[in-house]
């Protein structure tokens, strides 16, 4: 999977969780919810990129152990 795929999946995971908790528990008005979703999308996307780098390092290490 490409880095963009990890970015999008991380973004979707964070945004969906933030949206559900904002609606269910906090009942935020529209503007604070949009700000919260924006922050969630940024942190989720960056987390997806970090996950990509970790997976890449693990796969690289596994390839080195097979040789």
Secondary structure, 3 states (H helix, E strand, C coil): CCHHHHHHHHHHHHHHHHHHHHHHHHCCCHHHHHHHHHHHHHHHHHHHHHHHHHHHHHHHHHHHHHC
